[in-house]
Amino acid sequence: MTVLNERQSVKAHFDVSKGDVALYVNDDLVDKWRDDSKIVRFTLNKGDNKIRIELHNHWHTTSFNVSFTDYQKLDKSAAVELFKDIDFNSTKIVYLGAYEASANTAGNNYNEILVTLPGSSAPIFIFLNSYRAVNWVFNNPHNAKITGVVLRGRSPGSTVAMTSPAPVYELPANRNAYKSSYDIRAFTGKNADYAFTEYGLSNIIIPEFFQAKANDLPPKNGSISASDSAAPGRTDPYPVNSFVESLVVQQQNNTVTQTQVVKEPALDGTFIKGNWKGYFEVLKPIDKTFTISHQGLRAELIIDGRSVWRGKNSREKVYQHKFKPGRHEVMFVAYPEVESRAAKLNVSITDTAKDLKYDELAAYLKGIGDFDSIYCGVQKSQSPDQTVDIILKDSKKPVVLFLTSYRRATWDFKSCNTDKLAAVVTSAKNAAVSIKNLPQNIPIYHFFKLANTTRFIPVRGKRLNIKDTFKQAALQILALTGKLPAGFSGADQTDTIEAPETILDREKYRYIGFADVSPDYNIFIEHPKKIDIVFNPVATKYVDPNRTREYMPGRKIQPEVQRKSWAEPLGATKDIPTGAFKAFYFDIFNPGQPKFIGIVEDASVNSSGKIKNNSTGSAIVYQYGIIPENFGAFWIGNVVLEKDKEMEINMDSGNSATRVLIDDKEVKGRRISLKKGRHKVEIEHVNDWHTYDFNFSLTEPQALLAYEELKERLEDILPGYQMSITLSGSRQLSCPVFLYQ
């Protein structure tokens, strides 16, 4: 280090993570320490001085930086006073924040971050913030004027390297480390014109700035014209709710900028740089979804000057942003990953549904008043951009539209008459749902629990769980709105759906097994199994099982369901047999019309063996034309006990749901105490497998013995000596037999 004066005071800024550090000047030890960042002051003599720094790292990563700088240090009050001389209304402000310089880039071992500045007619003031010491390097190809640079950081010693001279200041680190740029308003009076933060940053290209203010008048008809450019207070002609596309391409030996107005950013081909600028104007708080698909390029989304999303791989990304009422600057920037190679970009901008819980959504919907609900379900869109156009038929009442999909879908209302539309409720099983071209006055809600189905009734022979059928969805909508849907539409793959495809009346609901349904029934609170919706239960209420204690927040309050069995809707309340069962076999999607009614000896079904007489034993039910996945059964019979007994319920079944009631009360456990006399037994059973397999028995419990106890009992029964027996021919031997089962 060469010193021109007789003696020079020097400050060395050490940013140390975990390590032993030593500083030598002219082979003399100045300081030695470990595991701490610090500033070391020393004095150098005129001429050349030898500096030696030694580091012994003892951590799984290495983080170390030394710099010899003496930037002007300011506290907040001094900075505010000094910056008063800068006209920030005509100055562009850039804020960059990073925890540290990224070491993932090849050759970047020097804690450097490369910052490329755009061309700008206005001067630029730059705030740089980092946790660790960073060596910021400016690339200024358009020679933009830099008014000043501010350094902030938790660790000492960040530096700035730039070709054009500009003052550099040091401010104390802010509370939010590198993540937040909002406190710069205290120094400048406004937010940054561009802000970007990242944990590990290696290089950043600052995009071009918006020139007009967001509160200026929009251009006429969303197009570029001379009158727009000349409007008072405006210097740029950016459209509202669309974009000015500026695409830089190579034509022969020259670069050419192609400009046009587009609805959404998109490109397909070779290019040098892409830029899309426009304003979003919203009347009320709204969430918007940006679905971004890109390949072979790096893309960035900037809203109101803040970089909110960056990406550089080909996977589809979904970014959601909350917009406040007013006008907002929205900009996309794209650069090719490899020069002279084709790239693709597609951006879909849609309204985002508000995600609500059950009670919130129910309160909103029931506050609308008298309306009809219509259910639409699709598996997925067959359109390349995943859109499904909605066509709504005329309705005398306001309509709440329930839209469900299995895959991601964008519901487009561009061809829909929305005069009668009161609200839209969306749901998707595996991805986000978004809305396009819907007037801002129509609320959109998202409720992820809605069942998704594309058919009013299941396809015969196709395995389909009842929870994914329209019957489940209808009960959910009933719980949310207080009444069943008035219409249904469904399609596996489509780009257009007309609603309603089917007008639903009482007869159609009876066809799928609906009796009169209580509007108080709440399928979400009860969390029922498949068996609960074969015949409709009555209202559910919350009951605290421990009523003697004072209620404490957090204690579970269990739902209590008061419901009758299936006997009444099946007409099984009379002529109940004793010592046998009256059996009903039916399709669970049409339980009002049993396929078989008869007397059987036991409650069991199976799908193997020979067909037996249904009046004498187990039933094989294939011959009744019910596919196994849709099979439901009900058995009812009386048993007579000669004395008080402890009885045990045994069931052997595959994938199914079963409920047992004795004397009109559901049996929760396996054992039950019964008094002497007659008792009514009812079994409700719903199969959910590709075969039938079910057996039920009510017997006295068998004694459960430990090994030693069982051994003692067997020794009392079996002889104490061994016996050898030989059987041959047709000779029969009569002897005691012990059967292990």
N, C-alpha and C positions, 0 to 999 in steps of 0.2 A: 504494500500500500504506500503510494508516493505522497509525501507531504511537502507543500511548497513553503509554508510558513515555518517559523522557528519551532513552535510547538502547536499541536493540533489536538483538540479534545474530540474524542470519537465515542459513539454509542453503538454497541453491537446488540441487536435484538435476537434473542434465542427463543425459538418455538420448539419445545422439547416435549416428547410424549413420555416414554419410559426408557431411560438410558443414563449412562454416566458420561458427563461432558467435561472437557478441559479446554481452556483458552490460553494459548501461549503467544506472547509478542516478543519478537527477537529472541526466541528460545527461553524467555522467562515466563514462568507460570503466573498468569493474572488471576484466574479463578478456576475453581473446580467444584462441581456439584452433581446432583442426580435428580431425575424425575421431576423437573420443575422448569417452567418457562420464566425467563428473566431478562432484564436489560443490564448489560455490563458496561461501565464507563471506564475509559482508560485514555492515556495521553501518548501521542506519537511525536517523535522528533523529526526535524526537517530531513528530507531525503527518503530513501527506500526503507520500508519497515517490513519485516517478515512476520506473517500471521499464520499460526498453526492452530487448527481446531481438531480435537479428537473426540470421537463418539463411540461408546460401546453400548449398543442397543440390547435390551433384554425384555422384549415383548414379541408377540407373534406377528406384529406389523411394525413398519418403520415410519415414523413421522418426525421430521426434523427440518428446520429451516433457520438460516442465519442471514441477517441483512444488516447493512450499515447505512441507515437513513436518518434524516433529520427533518421530517415534514413538520409544517406548522400545526401545533396542537391547539384545538379549540374546545371549550366547553359549550353547552347548549346556548347560553345567553350570548357568548361571544360570536358563535356561528350565526345566530339570528341577526345580530347587529351587522356583521360583515356581509351577509347575503342580501341585505336590504338594497344594496347597489345593483343587484342583478334583477332584470325584468323577466321573471319566470312566466309571465303571460305570453311572451314571445320566445321563450326558451323551451326546448324539449328536454324532459327529464328522463333519465334511464336509471333503473334500479336493478342491480344484479346481486344475488345472494347465493352463497354456497357454504356448506359445512367445511369442505376441503377441496383441493384440486384433485381431480380423478387420476388415479394411477393406472387405470385400465387401458388407457390409450398407449400404444407402443411408443417408446421413446420419451414419454412424459414422466421423467423422474425428478423434475425440478420444481414441483409445486406450481406449475404455470397454468394459467387459464387464458386462452386466446380469445379476445373480444374483437369482432369485426363490426365496424360502425357503418351505418347506411349513408347515402347521400342525403343531405338535409340543408335547405336554405336557411333554416333557423339554427342558432347555436345550440350545443348540447351540454347539459350538466349531468355528471355521472356520480351516482352513489354506489360504492362497492362494499359489500358486507360479507364477512366470513367468520367461521369459528376458529379454524387454524390459520396460520399465516399463509397467504397466497401471493404469488408473483403474477400480477395482472399484466398482460401484454396486449397493447392496442394495435389493431390493424385498421388504418384509416385510408382506404383506397380512394375515396372521393374528397379527401381533405376537408371534412366537415370541421367547423370551428368548435373547439372544446372550451367552454367557459370555465370549468373547474371540475375537480375530481375529489370526492370525499372517501376516505378509507375508514372502515370500522371493523372491529374484530375482537374476539375474546383473547386471542393470543397476539403477542407483539410481533412486529416485523414485516407486515405485508408491504409490497412494493408495487409501483406502477412504472411501466416502460412504454413510452410513446414517442413518435417522431416529431410531432408538433408540440411546442412548449405550452404548458397550462399549469396553473397553480394546483397543488395537491395539499389537502387538509386531512388531519386526523381528528375524528370525533370519538368519544367514548362509546363502547359497545352498547347497543340497545338491549332491552329486556328480552326480546324475542329472538335473540341471536341473529341468524341469517334469514329467517323464514318470512318475516313481515316487513312490508315496505310502507305501511300506513303512517308511521311516525314521522316520515319525511315531510308531511304537511306542515309540521311545526316550523320547518326551516324554509319551505318554498311556498306554502299557501295552497298547494294543490297536490293531487296524486300524481304518480309517475305516468308519463306518456307510454312507457314500456317497462314492465317489471317481470323478472324471471328469477326463480329460485330452484336450486337442485342440490341434493346432498353432495354428490361428487361431480364436479363440472370440469370439462376439459376444454371445450370451445363453445362459443355462442355467436350466432350471426344476428345482430339487431335488425329487425325488419324496418321497413319504411314507416313513417309516422302518418297518422291522420293529420290533415292540415286544418280542417274546419273544426269548430266546436260542436259537441253533440246536441246543443240546443239551437243550432241554426235551422233555417227552414229546409225541408226536404226538396229535392228536385221534382219538377213537374212530371207526372206520369211515370216516374221511376226510370227515366231515360236521361241520357247526357245531352245537354244542349248548351248553346252559347249563353242564353239567358240565365241558366243555372250558374254557370261559372262566374257571371258578372253580378250575381245577387249580392246585395250589401252584407258584409260580414262573412261571406263565403269565399274560400279559395279553392275548394274542391267540389266536384259534382257527384258525390257518392249517392246511390239510390237508397230507398228505405225498403226493408224486407226483401232485398235482393243484393247482388254484388256487382261491382266493377271488376272484371277479370283482366289482369295484366299478365300476359304470358310471354316470356322472353324465349325466343327460339333462334336457331341457327339457320340462316338462308344463304347458301353458297359461302362466301367468306365474311359475311356480315351478321351481326346480331340484330334482330328485329323484335320490337315489342308489339304484340297484337292485343287490342283492347276491345272488349264488348261487355254488355250487361247480361248477367246470367242469374237464374233463380237460385242455384246452389253450386258450390265449387265442384268441378269435375274435369278430368283430363285423361287422355289415353294417347301416349306417344312420347317422342323424345322432346326434351325441353331443357332450358338452362335454369330458369327460375319461374315460379308461379306466385302470383299475389292476387288475393281477392279481398276487396274492401266494401263494406256496406254498413248501413244502420239498421238496428232492430228497434222498432217502436212498439211499446206495450202499454196498454191502458190500465192494467192491474197486475199485482204480483203473479208471476207465472214461471213454471219450470219448463225448460226446453231441453230436448235430447238431441245431441249431435252424434249420429252414427257414422263412423269414419272407416272406410275401407281403402287401403292403400297398398301399393306394391312397387318396390324399386325406388322409393323416395323417402325423404325425411319431411315430416309435416308438422306444423305448429298452428294452434288455435289461440288467438289473442282477443280478449273481450275487455273493452274499456281500458286498453293499454296493458292489461295484465296477461301474461302467458299462462293459460290455464291447462293446456295439454300439449305434449310433444310425443311423437312416435316415429319409429324408423323400421318397423317390420310390417309384414303383410297381413297380420291378423286383424280382424275387424274389432274396432274399439267403440265403446259407447261412453260418451261424456255427458253428464247432466249439469245444467247451470240454472241457478235461480236469478231471474231478472226482476228488478224493481220497476215500478211504473216510470215511464220516460223513454228517452232515446239513448241507445247504447251503440258504441263502436264495436264492430265485429270484423275480424280479419283472419284469413287463412294464408299461410306461407308454405311453399313447398320447394324442395331442392332435390335433384336426382341423386341417388346413392352412388351411381356409377355414370360418368359422362358418356354421352352418345348411346345410351341404352334406354329403351322404351320403359315408361312408368305409367301407373294407373292410380287415379284418385277418384273416389266417389263419396260425397258427403250428403247425408239426409238429415234435414233439420225439422224436428217435429215437436209438438207439445207433449209434455210429460204428465202422465196421470198422477194425481196426488194419492200417495199410499196411505190407506186408512185401516184402522182396526174395525172389528165387527160393529161395536157399539157406536163408534163415530159415524161409520157409513150408514147404519140403520137410522140414526138420528137425522142425518142429512136427507135421506130419501123420504122418510116419513114426514118431513117438513115440507115437501114439495106440494102435497095435497093429493087430489084425485088424478091418477095417471095410469096408463097401461105400461107394463114392462115387456120387453121383447128380448129373447135370448138368441144370440148368434154364436155358433161354434165352428172353427176351422182347425184342421190339422196343421196346415202350413200354407203359405202363399206360393202359387206357381209362377209369380212374376219375378223377374231377375232382381228387382229392387225390394222384394219382400212386401209389396203393398197389396192391400185388399180394398177395392173400391166398395163403398157402402151406398146402396140405393134403398131409401126408406119409403115405403108405401104410405099413402094418405091415411091419416088417423083422425078420429073425432076428438080424442083426448090427447093431452100431453104424453110424451113417450120417454121412458127411461130405457136406454139401450145397454144390454149386457153383452160385451164382446169378449170371447175367450179364444185362445189359440194354444196349440201344443208347442210350436216353434215360434221364434220371434216374428212378429208381424207389425206392419204399419198400416193402420186403418185410415183410409183416405176419404174425406167427405167432399171432394171437389165436385162430384156429380149428385150430391144428396141435398134434398130440400130439408133444411133444418128448422123450419118455422115451428114445428110441433115438438122439437127435441128439447126435453127438459134437463137431461143429464146423460152422461156416458160413464159406464163402469167397465173397466178392462181387467183382464186377468190372463196370465200365461203360465204354462207349467214349467218351461225350461229356459225362458229368456225374457228380456224386457219387451214391453208393448209401448207403442207410441202412436200419436194421433197427428193427422195432417189436415189442413184446410178446414178446421172447425172454428166457427165464430168464437171470439174470446168471451162472450157472455154466457156460453154453455159450459157448466162445470164438468171436469173430468176427474174421475176417481179410479184408483187402482186397488183391487182387493184380490190378493194372491190365492185365496182359498177356494175360489169358484171351481166347481167341477167342469171339465172340458169334454164335450162330446160333439160328434158331428152328425149323429143320427137320433131321430126321435125314439126309436126302439132299436135294440141290438140286432145285429145280423145273426141269423140262425146259423149255428155251427161255429161261430166265432167266440172265443173266450173273451169275456169282457166283464170286469169287476163292476158291481153296481155303483160303486162310488164314482165311477167315471161315466155314468149315464145321465141322460136328461132327467131321470127321476130324482137323482141326487141334486142336480142343479136347480130343479124346480123347487125342491124343499128348501134349499139355501136362499133362493130369491124370496120364497114365502117368508122365511125368518127375517130377511132384511126389509121387506116392503109391507108385509102383512097380507099379501095376496099372491096367488099363483100367476106365472107369466101368461100373457094373453096371446103370445105368438112365439114361433120357433123357426130358425133357419140353421142349416148345417151343411158343410161340405168338407171332404177330405183335403182336396187341393183345389184352389180357385184363386182368381184375381179379382172377382166381382161377386158380391153376395147381396141378394135382395131380401129385405126383411119387412114383414114376416113371410116366410115361405108357407108355413102352416098356421092357420088360426086355431087356437086351442080352446075347446069348449069342455063342458062337464063330461060329455060322452068320451072324448079323447082321453081325458084324465082317468076316467073309470077303466078305460082299456088297458092302461099301464098300472092299474092297481091302486088308484087313489080313491079312498072314501072321502067323506067330508072332513076337511082338515081344520083344526083349530088355528086361528091366526096367531095365538100366543106360543105355538110350538117353536122352539129354538134349537135347531139342529147343531148350531155351533157351540152352544153352552153344554148340551148334553153329550157331545162327542160320541154318537151312537156307532155301533157296529152295523154290518149289513142287515142284520136281522131286524133292527129297529125300524127300517123303512119299508118292509114288506107290507105291513098294515100300519097305518099312521097312528102314532101314539098321541096322547093328549099333552097338555102344556107341561113344561118342565119348570120347576122352581128350585131355588137354592135353599138348602136346609143345613144348619150347623148341627152336626151330630153330637157335639158336646155343649148342650144348652145350659148346663149348670154353671159353667165358667164364663167369666166376662170375655167378650170377643176381643181378640188381639189381632192387630194387623199382621198379615202373613200366614195366619192359620187357614188351612184349606177348608173351604165350605163346599161340601159335596152336593152335586145335583141329585135330587130325588125325583124319580119318574113314577107317577101313578098311571098305570096302564092296564088294560084288560088283555086277556090272551087272544089268540086268533080264533077261538071257538065261535064267538058271535058272528064275525064276518063270514066264516065258513059254514055257518048253520049247524054247528056241532054241539049245541047246548042240550039237546034232547037225545034220548035213547043211547045213553053212554053205557057201553058194555062193562061187565065185571069179570075180571080174570082174563081179559083180552083188551085190544085197542081198536078203536075206530080210526082208520088211517085216511088221510087226504094227501094226494100227491098233485103238485101243480107247478106251473111255470111262474117264477117269482115276478115276472113282468106282466102277468095276467092272473093274479092269485084269486080273482073272483070266480074263475071257471076251472075247478079242479079237473085233472085228467083222470083221476081215479078216486073213488070213495068206496071203502070196504072194511070188513072186519079182519084183523090179523092177530096172530097169537102174541107177537112181540114187536117192539119198535126197532126195526132194523131194515136196512136196504143194502144191496151190494150189486156189483156189476160183473160177477163171475158165477160160473156154475150153471146148472139147469134151471129152466123156468119152473117155479113152484106155484101151487095154487095159493092165491093171495089170502084165502080165508084160513089157511092152515099154518102159515109160517112166514119166513122172511120173504120180502118182495124184491124181485128184479124188475126195475121200472123202465128199462130201455123201450119196451114195447109201447109205452105211452107217448112217445114222440117228444120227450123233454130232453134237451141237451144237458149234460151233467152240470155245466157252469150255471145254468138257470134253474136248477132243481130245488124246490122247496117242499117240505113235508110237515104234516101236523098229525100227532097221535094224541088221542084222549081215551082214558079208560079208568076204571075203578079197581082198587085193591082192597081186600078185607083182611084185617089183622085180628087174631084171636086174643092178643094181649098187647100191652104197651111195649113198643120196641124201638131200639135205635137202628135206623136203616141207613144203607149206604147206596149212593148213586154212582154207577159205573158207566162210562161212555167211551167207546172206541170209535174215533173218527179221523178223517184226513183233514184237509183244509176246509173248514166249515165254521159256521156260527150256530150255537145251540143254546136254547133257554129252557129250563125246566120249571114248571109251576106245580105245586102240590097244594090242594085246597085253595086255589086262586092266589097263592103267594109265591113269588119267585124264590127259588132255592139258590142261595149264593154259594154255599159251601158244598162239600161232598156228602156230609152226614146230616141227618135230620131225625129228631125224636118225634115219633108218631104215637098217638093214643090208640087204644083198642077201638075197632070199628072200621067203617068204610071211609076211604080217602080217594079224592079225584086227582089223577095224575095227567098232566099235559106236557107235551114235548114239542117245541117249535124248532125247526131245523132248516138251515139254508146251506146248500153245498157250494163250494167254490173251487172245484177241481175237475179234471177231465174224466174222472171216474166217480162212481158212487161207493161209499164205504162208511157205514154207520151202524153201531149197535148200542142199545141202551138196556140197562137192567137195574132193578131196585131190589136189593138183597140185604140180608143181615151181614154186618161186617165180619170179616174173617180175622181170627186172632193173629196178631203180629208178634212173632217170637224171635228172640235173639238166638244166636248159634247154640250156646250151651243149653238153653232151655229146650230148644228143639231136639237136641241130641238126647237129653234125658228122657223126653217123651217117647222118642223112637226106641230107646233101649227097653222101655216098659212094654212096648208092643212087640218088638222082634225077639225071637228066641236068642238065648245066650250062646248058641253053638252054631257052627257052620253046617250047611246041608248041601250036598252035591246031588243034582237032579239031571238025569239024561232023558231026553224025549226023542223018540224015533217013530217012524211010520205014522199011524193014525191014533196011537195011544194018547189018551187024555189023562192029565194029572190034576187032581183037585187039591189045591193048597191055598193058604192065605196069600193075598196080593197087596202090596203097598204101592200106590200110584203116585208118582212125582209129576206134577202138572206145571 
